[in-house]
Amino acid sequence: MSTIFTKIIKGEIPSYKVAEDQDNYAFLDINPVQKFHTLVVPKKEVDYIFDLTSEDYTKLTLFARSVAEKIKKVTGCKKVAMIVLGLEVPHAHIHLIPINNEADVNFKNKVELTVEEFQEIASKLQNA
């Protein structure tokens, strides 16, 4: 059975797409810990990030870096945190979160955004 991320990549479930290439897909997290919190996933359905082939892992991390550069440019944050947890969805993924201090990465705190805010954020990143 396909993961929720595979369904998002295929367009079966809507998402706020930020970027896409042949192998990877980036979209806004719908339960963000900060504005611009983005998920980066390989299109290939692999549960554990370290089970990706070296080539796919490299492609994913380079793609994530390009998305992180957009987040930093648009938000003006000090850094973009790259976090790999991998327990909540059985599909390898990277969280990219704009931060100005370590407290900005707290998965217990969530930011509520409207549909319009999600759309505006996605548009800013797509056009960065």
The 8 nearest C-alpha neighbors of each residue, nearest first, counted from 0:
[[1, 2, 3, 5, 6, 44, 89, 4],
 [2, 0, 5, 3, 6, 4, 44, 90],
 [1, 3, 5, 4, 6, 0, 90, 89],
 [2, 4, 6, 5, 7, 1, 88, 12],
 [5, 3, 7, 2, 6, 8, 90, 40],
 [6, 4, 8, 2, 7, 3, 1, 9],
 [5, 7, 11, 3, 9, 4, 8, 12],
 [8, 6, 12, 4, 10, 5, 9, 11],
 [7, 9, 5, 10, 6, 4, 24, 42],
 [10, 8, 6, 7, 11, 5, 12, 4],
 [11, 9, 7, 12, 8, 13, 6, 14],
 [10, 12, 6, 9, 7, 13, 8, 5],
 [13, 11, 7, 10, 6, 14, 9, 3],
 [14, 12, 10, 7, 11, 15, 6, 16],
 [15, 13, 16, 7, 26, 12, 27, 10],
 [14, 16, 26, 27, 121, 17, 118, 117],
 [15, 17, 26, 14, 18, 25, 121, 27],
 [16, 18, 26, 125, 121, 25, 124, 15],
 [19, 17, 25, 16, 24, 125, 26, 20],
 [20, 18, 24, 23, 25, 21, 17, 16],
 [19, 21, 23, 22, 24, 18, 62, 25],
 [20, 22, 23, 19, 42, 24, 41, 58],
 [21, 23, 42, 20, 41, 24, 43, 58],
 [24, 22, 41, 42, 20, 40, 19, 21],
 [23, 25, 19, 40, 39, 18, 41, 42],
 [26, 24, 39, 18, 17, 38, 16, 19],
 [27, 25, 16, 17, 15, 38, 37, 14],
 [26, 28, 37, 15, 36, 38, 29, 16],
 [27, 29, 37, 31, 30, 36, 38, 26],
 [30, 28, 31, 27, 117, 14, 112, 15],
 [31, 29, 28, 109, 32, 110, 111, 36],
 [32, 30, 33, 28, 36, 109, 110, 29],
 [31, 33, 109, 110, 108, 106, 105, 36],
 [34, 32, 31, 36, 110, 35, 96, 97],
 [33, 35, 36, 31, 110, 32, 97, 120],
 [34, 36, 37, 33, 120, 27, 96, 97],
 [37, 35, 96, 31, 34, 33, 95, 28],
 [36, 38, 27, 95, 28, 26, 94, 35],
 [39, 37, 94, 26, 25, 93, 28, 27],
 [40, 38, 25, 93, 92, 24, 63, 94],
 [41, 39, 92, 24, 23, 91, 25, 42],
 [42, 40, 23, 43, 22, 59, 24, 91],
 [41, 43, 23, 22, 44, 40, 24, 8],
 [42, 44, 41, 45, 22, 23, 5, 40],
 [43, 45, 90, 42, 46, 5, 41, 91],
 [44, 46, 90, 91, 47, 43, 51, 50],
 [47, 45, 90, 89, 91, 48, 44, 50],
 [48, 46, 91, 50, 49, 45, 90, 85],
 [47, 49, 91, 50, 51, 46, 92, 45],
 [48, 50, 51, 47, 56, 52, 91, 53],
 [49, 51, 47, 48, 52, 45, 46, 56],
 [52, 50, 49, 56, 48, 55, 53, 45],
 [51, 53, 55, 54, 56, 50, 49, 57],
 [54, 52, 56, 55, 57, 51, 58, 49],
 [53, 55, 57, 52, 56, 58, 51, 59],
 [56, 54, 58, 52, 57, 53, 51, 59],
 [57, 55, 53, 59, 54, 58, 51, 52],
 [58, 56, 54, 60, 55, 59, 61, 53],
 [57, 59, 55, 61, 56, 60, 62, 54],
 [60, 58, 56, 62, 57, 61, 55, 63],
 [59, 61, 63, 57, 62, 58, 64, 56],
 [62, 60, 64, 58, 63, 59, 57, 65],
 [61, 63, 59, 65, 64, 60, 58, 66],
 [64, 62, 60, 66, 61, 65, 67, 59],
 [63, 65, 67, 61, 62, 66, 60, 68],
 [64, 66, 68, 62, 63, 67, 61, 69],
 [65, 67, 63, 69, 68, 64, 70, 62],
 [68, 66, 64, 70, 69, 65, 63, 79],
 [67, 69, 65, 71, 66, 70, 72, 64],
 [70, 68, 72, 66, 67, 71, 127, 124],
 [71, 69, 67, 73, 68, 72, 74, 66],
 [72, 70, 68, 75, 74, 69, 76, 73],
 [73, 71, 69, 70, 75, 74, 68, 127],
 [72, 74, 70, 71, 75, 69, 127, 124],
 [75, 73, 76, 71, 72, 70, 97, 35],
 [74, 76, 71, 72, 73, 77, 70, 78],
 [77, 75, 74, 78, 71, 99, 98, 97],
 [78, 76, 99, 98, 75, 79, 71, 97],
 [79, 77, 98, 76, 97, 80, 99, 71],
 [78, 80, 97, 96, 98, 67, 95, 81],
 [79, 81, 96, 95, 97, 82, 78, 98],
 [82, 80, 95, 94, 79, 93, 96, 83],
 [81, 83, 94, 93, 80, 84, 95, 96],
 [82, 84, 93, 85, 94, 92, 81, 48],
 [85, 83, 86, 82, 93, 87, 92, 94],
 [84, 86, 87, 83, 91, 88, 92, 47],
 [85, 87, 88, 84, 89, 90, 47, 46],
 [86, 88, 85, 89, 84, 90, 92, 91],
 [89, 87, 90, 86, 85, 2, 3, 91],
 [90, 88, 46, 86, 91, 87, 85, 2],
 [89, 91, 46, 45, 88, 44, 92, 47],
 [92, 90, 48, 46, 47, 45, 40, 85],
 [93, 91, 40, 39, 90, 38, 85, 83],
 [92, 94, 83, 39, 38, 82, 95, 81],
 [93, 95, 38, 82, 81, 37, 83, 96],
 [96, 94, 81, 37, 80, 36, 79, 38],
 [95, 97, 36, 80, 79, 98, 94, 37],
 [98, 96, 79, 76, 78, 80, 95, 35],
 [99, 97, 103, 78, 100, 79, 76, 77],
 [98, 100, 77, 76, 78, 103, 101, 97],
 [101, 99, 102, 98, 103, 77, 104, 78],
 [100, 102, 103, 104, 98, 99, 105, 80],
 [103, 101, 104, 100, 105, 98, 99, 106],
 [104, 102, 101, 98, 100, 105, 99, 33],
 [105, 103, 102, 101, 106, 32, 98, 96],
 [104, 106, 107, 108, 103, 102, 32, 109],
 [105, 107, 108, 32, 104, 109, 31, 103],
 [106, 108, 105, 109, 32, 104, 31, 110],
 [109, 107, 106, 105, 32, 110, 31, 104],
 [108, 110, 32, 31, 30, 111, 107, 106],
 [109, 111, 32, 31, 33, 112, 108, 34],
 [110, 112, 109, 113, 30, 31, 29, 34],
 [113, 111, 116, 110, 117, 114, 115, 34],
 [112, 114, 116, 115, 117, 111, 118, 119],
 [113, 115, 117, 116, 118, 112, 119, 15],
 [114, 116, 118, 113, 117, 119, 112, 120],
 [117, 115, 119, 113, 118, 114, 112, 120],
 [118, 116, 114, 120, 115, 119, 121, 113],
 [119, 117, 115, 121, 116, 120, 122, 114],
 [118, 120, 116, 122, 117, 121, 115, 123],
 [121, 119, 123, 117, 122, 118, 116, 124],
 [122, 120, 118, 124, 17, 123, 119, 15],
 [121, 123, 125, 119, 120, 124, 118, 126],
 [124, 122, 120, 126, 121, 125, 127, 119],
 [123, 125, 127, 121, 126, 122, 17, 69],
 [126, 124, 122, 17, 123, 127, 121, 18],
 [125, 127, 123, 124, 122, 121, 69, 17],
 [126, 124, 69, 125, 123, 73, 72, 70]]
